[in-house]
C-alpha cells in the first residue's frame, strides 16, 4: 500500500503584512520566508479555487500588493 502523502508545512507568516509593498519586494520577502510558490494577479483575475499548500497569492494594482492570501 502506498504511503499517505502529507502536504508541506506552510510558513507561519501573516499574508496581511504584504499589503502595501511593491510587487517585486513582496515576492522576494515571501520566498525568503519559505513560500514555495508566489503568484501575482491583477485585480479581478479569474482563478481556480483549488487550495495549494505553500502558495501565497497577491492581488497587484499599480505595482502594489492590495490583497494577499494563502493557497
HELIX and SHEET records of a PDB file:
HELIX    1   1 UNK A   15  UNK A   18  5                                   4    
HELIX    2   2 UNK A   23  UNK A   32  1                                  10    
SHEET    1   A 3 UNK A  37  UNK A  42  0                                        
SHEET    2   A 3 UNK A  55  UNK A  61  1                                        
SHEET    3   A 3 UNK A  64  UNK A  70 -1                                        
END                                                                             
